[in-house]
Amino acid sequence: MKIIAASLFLLALIVSPLWGDKPLGDPMVKHVNAKEAGKLWKTNKAKEDFVVLDVRTAGEYAEARIPKAKNLDVRAPDFGAKAAKLDKGRTYLIHCRSGARSQTALKALQKLGFLKLYHLDGGIIAWQKEGLQVEKGK
């Protein structure tokens, strides 16, 4: 019996680093540059469980946005209530103009229990500098 217990303990010590230090259910947050975000978008844009979340104002959103992006202004008083209604099981690429407001949104979404979040560092400015596709209008 002692041999079995010791063997299981050693096995746990060997295998546990492979599991990582995050328990299941913890949010996955990854910061990506515009080039990485562009690849992520191209690979996933047709998938229903992938959402580009633009957290700028409606006016900024109309000027230029990542195609098929959903607009949810992080500074709006009802941001939290609207964000809570989003499907937490989907993967979100979050961005704003330069990356500051989307950091605020990222923290709020983490608190709400969203599990798969990507942050576009540099925002739509970096996206456009990279020459990636945008659409305009309402």
Stockholm file with secondary structure:
# STOCKHOLM 1.0

chainA/1-138         MKIIAASLFLLALIVSPLWGDKPLGDPMVKHVNAKEAGKLWKTNKAKEDFVVLDVRTAGEYAEARIPKAKNLDVRAPDFGAKAAKLDKGRTYLIHCRSGARSQTALKALQKLGFLKLYHLDGGIIAWQKEGLQVEKGK
#=GR chainA/1-138 SS CHHHHHHHHHHHHHHHHHHCSSCTTCCEEEEECHHHHHHHHHHHTTCTTEEEEECSCHHHHHHSBCTTCEECCTTSTTHHHHHHTSCTTSEEEEECSSSHHHHHHHHHHHHHTCCEEEEETTHHHHHHHTTCCCBCCC
#=GC SS_cons         CHHHHHHHHHHHHHHHHHHCSSCTTCCEEEEECHHHHHHHHHHHTTCTTEEEEECSCHHHHHHSBCTTCEECCTTSTTHHHHHHTSCTTSEEEEECSSSHHHHHHHHHHHHHTCCEEEEETTHHHHHHHTTCCCBCCC
//
